[in-house]
Amino acid sequence: MLAPSGKRILLLERGDYLTRELDNWNPKPVFVTGKYISKDTWFDRDGKPFQPQIHYFVGGATKMYGAALYRLRPEDFGEVKHVDGISPAWPLSYDDFEPWYSAAKQLYQVHGDHGEDPTEGHWSKQYPWPPVSHEPRLQQISDDLAKGGWHPFHAPCGILLNEADRPKSACIRCAWCDG
């Protein structure tokens, strides 16, 4: 949203464009064999090596995302006390980000239903698309959780799916997308 400000903006990416191939949509190479994960080794504070599960492509890890587009919660911007100390509050609040979250939801055509998730912060605009329907087994799980007093909700999902007019939908809800 900086572009309309007239400012000059530079984005830096590490890596090249991801080659488009069938494996991009196949869960086994993406999630099991890690075909697109960098070979980097990082080290924790004790010097123990670990593989960070990083993708170095234009778009970063968003090239392999599951289309879930959650907002941070208002309390996430405040000071957080945890086992290793205190994480200081952000210099900006949820209220500063809320208009941008709403604009991004429109831009990414996010499916969802504000009000289903009892932990979400306030919002100024409803999602532009209704929630993606559950497949039968997920609907059963959701119903069972609700009967047990829990509050299941549809994940906000940024996909080009038009369930009301499937023949004209860019997404066909095939089996390859994690979203």
Order of alpha helices (4+ residues) and beta strands (2+ residues): beta-beta-beta-beta-alpha-beta-alpha-beta
